[in-house]
Amino acid sequence: MIQFEKVSFQYDDSEIGVSDIDLHVRKGECVVLTGPSGSGKTTLIRLVNGLAPAYYHGRFSGTISIDGRDRSDEPLWMRGKTVGSVFQDPNSQFFSSEMRGEVAFGCENYGLPHEEIVFRTDSAIERFKLENLCERPLDVLSSGEKQRTAVASVYAMNPAVYVFDEPTANLDRRGIGELKNAIGSLKRDGKTLLIAEHRLSYLTELADRFVYVRNGRILWERTPEQMFELGLDELKTLELRTVRELEPVRLSRPEGDDGSNWAISLRGLGCRRRKYKIWDNLHFKAWPGQIIAITGCNGTGKTTLAKIIAGLEKPSSGNILFFGRKVRAGRLRKRCWYSSNDTGTQFFTNSVVEELLLGLPETEEVFEKAREILKLFDLYGYKDAHPAVLSGGQKQRLSIACGLLSGRDILLFDEPTSGLDGGNMRKIASAFCKAAAEGKTVLVITHDEELIRSCCDFRWDLDS
């Protein structure tokens, strides 16, 4: 169904790309691309759906055949009839304001008859159990609901091939389960599936093969059974995550007496958006030197809470104490660092090293720390590159590096490992431990059970 023959691609003005790729994905097969961040998985997805080189320009050679036809020079609009794409962030592919309109949009764009559009839209909504969301605005859906909407909108166009690029990066446990069911449904229909993914455990029952990509080349292929044979040391060497399902680890939430020793203390905090109450009467305390996981289902207000603590948004009620004193938002912004889960919105300079040093004193000590953290996160080779050309995982690591170097007392990281491989996840956990040992308070919003097990002292679950 999908055939790569001696395919190479290199992005313009960059050494990043893939080389000498030979890959055959048979009709009805589910193949998972895995490997370290920046290894070329996303590039392979873009070559299948045509975004490279049509949108992401670069030098291409070789042959890509889909359904028995050479598609190397096929126009992008024609490729979309054969290949449907689901991205890491479903918001990046939405064109409508409400769910039903989004599912219908692709069919409308191709000019199908009205009756056919209605039939396909209704079928897709029913297939992925979205009936109760039909008239809801997309911006109020949970991440899992948005991802299912993205799958349904592609399903309505009836492509033969589906490609997924890190589809679970921002999903909670429930959302991953919903996506797993959606992918399983497509496989039962005989669709051909190519999935680039770091989180592997939910795919072991669905995948026919796992293909390992590193430094732009395919190094090996393994079955799910062979993947289970990989030991912990092998996973670390390969920079892969576990292939086994992890149950949520139980950690107590931080407690203690009131006092000036608490780095941050929330008293009766409440938050409302529009007419809806997100949460009310929250109480929370954190000591210096603690690493606390803030968990909960998508939509429980974790990101909003982090932004309030960082002084970027205001609560509707309650107080925030910083070392025992009430503080205004302006002071919080000076003493807290917030690393967004949308890294594309927080870079302001023209190079990686400039971004890392932005706002910091120009001293040799700072420069040395910057060099160390760039090397730790495998970004030193990109120090002069523009942040926009980095892969999703590299952008994530740069955002975290900026926070760790900032010198702030409270460090808030929102889904810091969402786009990261196993090796970089472990480096991030180690860096968090080092920051805590230096007296920083590290608050981590995450669904990543591997990260929680690796470094967190306490867990605050907003669901409870």
C-alpha positions in Angstrom: 0.0 0.0 0.0 2.8 2.4 0.9 6.2 1.8 -0.7 9.4 3.9 -0.1 12.2 3.1 -2.4 15.6 4.7 -1.8 13.9 7.9 -0.4 15.9 10.8 0.9 14.8 14.2 2.0 16.6 17.1 3.4 14.9 20.3 4.5 16.1 23.6 3.0 18.9 25.3 5.0 19.0 22.3 7.4 20.8 19.0 7.9 17.7 17.4 9.3 15.9 14.8 7.2 15.9 11.2 6.2 18.3 9.1 4.0 18.0 5.9 1.9 14.6 4.9 3.3 13.2 1.5 2.1 9.9 0.8 3.7 6.8 -1.3 2.7 3.5 -1.0 4.6 1.0 -3.6 3.3 -2.7 -2.9 2.9 -4.6 -3.1 6.2 -1.3 -3.1 8.2 -0.7 -0.9 11.3 3.0 0.1 11.5 4.4 2.2 14.3 7.4 4.5 13.7 9.4 5.0 16.9 12.8 6.3 17.9 14.5 9.3 19.5 13.1 12.9 19.1 14.3 14.4 15.8 15.1 11.1 14.3 13.0 11.6 11.2 9.6 10.0 12.1 7.6 13.2 11.4 9.5 13.7 8.1 8.4 10.2 7.0 4.8 11.1 7.9 5.0 14.3 5.9 6.4 12.5 2.9 3.4 10.1 3.0 0.8 12.9 3.3 2.6 15.2 0.9 3.3 18.1 3.2 7.0 17.5 2.4 8.1 18.8 0.0 4.9 20.7 -1.0 4.7 22.7 2.2 7.9 21.9 4.0 10.4 22.6 1.2 13.5 20.6 0.7 15.5 18.3 -1.6 13.8 15.0 -2.4 15.0 11.9 -4.2 13.6 8.3 -4.6 10.1 7.0 -5.2 7.0 7.0 -3.0 4.2 4.7 -4.2 0.8 4.6 -2.5 -1.8 2.1 -3.6 0.4 1.0 -6.5 1.0 4.5 -8.0 4.0 6.7 -7.9 2.9 9.8 -5.9 6.3 11.6 -5.8 5.0 14.5 -7.9 1.3 14.3 -7.0 -0.4 17.7 -6.1 -1.1 18.0 -2.4 -4.9 18.4 -2.9 -5.0 15.0 -4.7 -2.9 13.3 -2.0 -5.6 14.2 0.6 -8.1 12.0 -1.1 -5.9 8.9 -0.5 -4.1 9.9 2.8 -5.8 11.3 5.9 -3.7 13.0 8.6 -4.2 13.3 12.4 -1.6 15.5 14.1 -0.3 15.9 17.6 -2.4 19.0 18.2 -5.8 18.6 16.7 -6.4 22.4 17.0 -3.8 22.8 14.2 -6.1 21.1 11.7 -9.5 22.5 12.7 -11.3 24.9 10.3 -14.8 25.0 11.9 -16.0 26.4 15.2 -18.2 23.4 16.1 -17.8 19.7 16.0 -20.4 18.7 13.3 -19.2 21.4 10.9 -15.6 20.2 11.4 -16.5 16.6 10.5 -18.3 17.7 7.4 -15.6 20.3 6.3 -13.4 17.9 4.2 -16.3 16.5 2.3 -17.5 20.0 1.6 -14.1 21.1 0.5 -14.0 18.3 -2.2 -17.5 19.4 -3.5 -19.4 16.2 -2.7 -23.2 16.2 -3.1 -25.1 17.5 -0.1 -26.8 14.1 0.5 -23.4 12.4 0.5 -21.9 14.9 2.9 -24.8 14.4 5.4 -24.5 10.6 5.1 -20.8 10.6 5.7 -20.9 13.1 8.5 -23.6 11.2 10.3 -21.8 7.9 9.8 -18.5 9.3 11.2 -20.2 10.9 14.2 -22.0 7.6 15.0 -18.8 5.5 14.4 -16.7 7.4 16.9 -19.5 8.0 19.5 -19.6 11.8 19.1 -23.4 12.2 19.0 -23.6 14.1 22.3 -21.0 16.6 21.1 -22.6 17.6 17.8 -23.5 21.2 18.5 -20.7 22.0 21.0 -17.9 24.5 20.2 -14.6 22.8 19.5 -12.8 25.1 22.1 -14.8 23.5 25.0 -14.0 19.9 24.1 -11.5 17.9 26.0 -8.2 16.9 24.3 -9.5 13.4 23.9 -12.8 14.6 22.3 -10.9 16.9 20.0 -8.6 14.0 18.9 -11.6 11.8 18.2 -13.2 14.7 16.2 -10.0 14.9 14.1 -10.2 11.2 13.4 -13.9 11.4 12.5 -13.3 14.3 10.1 -10.7 12.3 8.3 -12.9 9.1 8.4 -15.7 11.1 6.7 -13.5 11.6 3.6 -12.9 7.8 3.4 -9.1 7.7 2.7 -7.4 4.3 2.3 -4.4 5.4 4.4 -4.3 7.1 7.8 -1.1 8.7 9.2 -0.9 9.8 12.9 1.9 12.1 14.2 2.3 11.8 18.0 -1.5 11.6 18.5 -1.4 10.9 22.3 1.1 13.6 23.2 -1.4 15.7 25.1 -3.9 13.1 26.1 -4.8 11.8 29.6 -5.4 8.1 30.3 -9.0 8.2 29.3 -8.2 10.1 26.0 -5.6 7.5 25.1 -8.1 4.8 25.6 -10.6 6.6 23.4 -8.0 7.1 20.7 -6.9 3.4 21.0 -10.5 2.3 20.3 -10.7 4.7 17.3 -7.5 3.3 15.8 -8.7 -0.3 16.4 -12.0 0.5 14.6 -10.0 1.8 11.6 -7.9 -1.3 11.6 -10.9 -3.6 11.6 -12.1 -1.7 8.5 -9.0 -2.7 6.7 -7.4 0.8 6.6 -3.7 1.1 6.4 -2.2 2.9 9.4 1.2 4.6 9.9 1.7 6.0 13.3 4.7 8.0 14.6 4.7 7.7 18.4 6.8 7.7 21.5 4.2 6.2 23.8 4.1 2.6 22.8 2.2 0.7 25.5 -1.3 1.4 24.0 -0.2 0.2 20.6 1.1 -3.3 21.4 -2.3 -4.8 20.8 -2.8 -2.9 17.5 0.6 -2.8 15.8 1.8 -5.4 13.3 5.3 -4.0 13.3 7.4 -1.4 15.2 10.0 0.4 12.9 12.9 2.0 14.7 14.2 5.3 13.2 17.4 7.0 14.3 19.5 9.8 12.6 17.2 9.7 9.6 17.6 6.0 8.9 15.6 2.9 9.6 17.7 0.6 11.7 15.4 -2.3 12.5 11.8 -3.7 12.6 10.3 -5.8 15.4 6.9 -7.4 16.2 5.0 -6.5 19.4 6.2 -9.8 21.0 9.8 -8.9 20.2 9.3 -5.4 21.7 8.2 -7.0 25.0 11.5 -8.8 25.1 13.5 -5.5 25.4 15.0 -5.0 28.8 15.2 -1.7 30.7 18.8 -1.2 29.8 18.0 -1.8 26.1 15.2 0.7 26.3 17.5 3.3 27.8 20.1 2.7 25.1 17.5 3.0 22.3 15.9 6.0 24.1 12.5 4.3 24.0 9.7 4.4 26.5 8.2 1.3 28.2 6.0 -1.0 26.1 4.1 -2.1 29.2 1.0 -0.5 30.6 1.8 1.5 33.8 -0.9 1.9 36.5 -1.0 5.4 38.1 1.5 5.5 41.0 0.1 6.5 44.3 1.9 9.5 46.0 0.6 11.6 48.9 -0.1 15.3 48.4 2.1 17.7 50.4 0.7 18.7 53.7 1.9 20.6 56.8 1.3 23.6 59.1 0.9 27.1 57.8 4.0 29.2 57.9 6.5 31.3 56.1 8.6 28.2 55.0 6.1 27.3 52.3 7.4 28.4 48.9 3.9 28.7 47.6 0.5 28.4 49.3 -3.0 28.6 47.8 -5.9 29.5 50.1 -9.5 29.1 49.0 -8.6 29.6 45.3 -11.5 29.6 42.9 -11.7 29.9 39.1 -14.6 30.6 36.7 -14.6 30.9 32.9 -17.7 32.3 31.2 -20.6 30.8 33.2 -18.7 27.7 34.2 -17.0 26.9 37.5 -13.7 25.1 36.8 -12.9 24.6 40.5 -13.6 26.2 43.8 -12.0 26.5 47.3 -8.6 25.0 46.4 -6.0 24.7 49.1 -2.4 23.7 48.3 1.1 24.1 49.7 4.6 23.3 48.4 8.0 23.4 50.1 11.2 24.5 48.5 13.0 21.5 47.1 9.8 19.5 46.3 8.8 18.1 42.9 5.0 17.8 42.8 3.0 16.2 40.0 -0.3 18.0 39.3 -2.5 15.4 37.6 -6.1 15.0 36.5 -8.3 14.4 33.4 -8.1 16.8 30.5 -10.4 19.8 31.2 -10.0 19.9 35.0 -8.1 23.2 35.0 -4.5 22.2 35.5 -3.1 24.6 32.9 -5.3 27.4 34.3 -4.1 26.7 37.8 -0.4 26.9 36.6 -1.0 30.2 34.9 -2.7 31.6 38.0 0.3 30.5 40.2 2.7 32.1 37.6 0.7 35.4 37.7 -0.4 35.1 34.1 -4.1 34.8 34.9 -6.3 35.9 37.9 -8.3 33.7 40.1 -12.0 34.5 40.8 -11.5 34.1 44.5 -8.9 33.2 47.1 -5.3 34.2 47.8 -1.8 33.1 46.8 1.0 33.4 49.4 4.6 33.4 48.5 6.8 32.4 51.5 4.0 33.3 53.8 3.1 36.7 52.2 0.2 37.7 49.9 1.6 38.7 46.6 0.3 40.4 43.5 0.5 38.9 40.0 3.4 41.1 39.0 5.6 39.7 41.8 4.6 36.2 40.9 5.7 36.7 37.3 9.1 37.7 38.6 9.6 34.7 40.9 7.8 32.0 38.9 8.6 30.4 35.6 5.8 28.9 33.4 6.7 26.6 30.5 3.7 26.2 28.3 2.5 23.0 26.7 2.3 25.0 23.4 6.0 25.7 22.9 5.4 27.5 19.6 3.9 30.5 21.5 6.8 31.3 23.8 9.9 31.8 21.7 10.9 35.4 20.9 14.4 35.4 19.5 16.2 34.2 16.3 18.4 31.5 17.7 18.4 28.8 20.4 21.2 30.3 22.4 19.6 33.8 22.3 16.3 32.3 23.6 18.1 30.5 26.4 20.0 33.7 27.5 17.0 36.1 27.1 16.8 38.4 30.1 19.8 36.9 31.9 23.0 38.7 33.0 25.8 38.3 30.5 28.3 36.6 32.8 30.7 33.8 32.2 28.9 31.7 34.8 25.6 32.1 33.0 27.3 31.3 29.6 28.8 28.1 31.1 25.5 26.9 32.6 23.9 27.6 29.2 26.5 25.4 27.4 26.0 22.6 30.0 22.2 22.5 29.6 22.4 22.7 25.8 24.7 19.7 25.8 22.5 17.8 28.4 19.4 18.2 26.2 21.3 17.5 22.9 20.7 21.0 21.7 24.2 22.3 21.5 24.5 21.5 17.8 21.4 23.7 17.2 22.5 26.6 19.3 22.6 29.0 16.3 19.4 27.6 14.7 16.1 29.4 14.7 13.7 27.8 17.3 11.1 27.5 14.5 13.2 24.8 12.7 13.4 22.5 15.7 11.4 19.4 16.0 8.5 19.3 18.5 10.6 17.4 21.0 13.6 19.8 20.6 11.3 22.8 21.1 10.0 21.1 24.3 13.5 20.6 25.6 14.5 24.2 24.8 11.4 25.5 26.7 12.4 23.4 29.7 16.0 24.5 29.5 14.9 28.1 29.6 13.0 27.5 32.8 15.8 25.6 34.5 18.3 28.4 33.6 15.9 31.3 34.6 16.9 31.2 38.3 13.2 31.6 39.4 12.1 30.1 42.7 9.0 28.3 41.4 9.2 26.4 38.2 6.0 25.3 36.5 6.1 22.9 33.6 3.0 22.1 31.6 3.2 18.6 30.0 7.0 18.8 29.7 7.5 15.4 28.2 4.5 15.4 25.8 6.8 15.2 22.7 9.8 13.5 24.2 11.3 10.1 23.7 12.4 7.9 26.6 16.0 9.1 26.8 15.0 12.8 27.0 12.2 12.0 29.4 14.9 10.5 31.8 17.2 13.6 31.3 14.3 15.9 32.1 13.6 13.9 35.3 17.2 14.1 36.3 17.3 17.9 35.6 14.1 18.4 37.8 15.8 16.5 40.6 18.9 18.7 40.4 16.7 21.9 40.4 14.9 20.6 43.5 18.2 19.8 45.2 19.2 23.5 44.6 16.0 24.5 46.5 13.7 25.2 43.6 10.0 24.2 43.9 9.1 22.2 40.8 5.4 21.8 39.8 4.8 19.5 36.9 1.5 19.2 35.1 1.6 15.7 33.5 -0.2 12.6 32.4 3.2 10.8 32.1 3.3 8.0 34.6 7.0 7.2 33.7 8.0 10.8 34.5 6.1 10.7 37.8 7.8 7.5 38.8 11.2 8.9 37.9 11.3 12.1 39.9 8.1 13.3 41.7 7.9 13.4 45.5 4.2 14.1 45.8 1.1 14.0 43.6 -1.9 16.5 43.6 -4.8 15.0 41.6 -7.4 17.6 40.7 -9.9 14.9 39.9 -10.1 14.2 43.7 
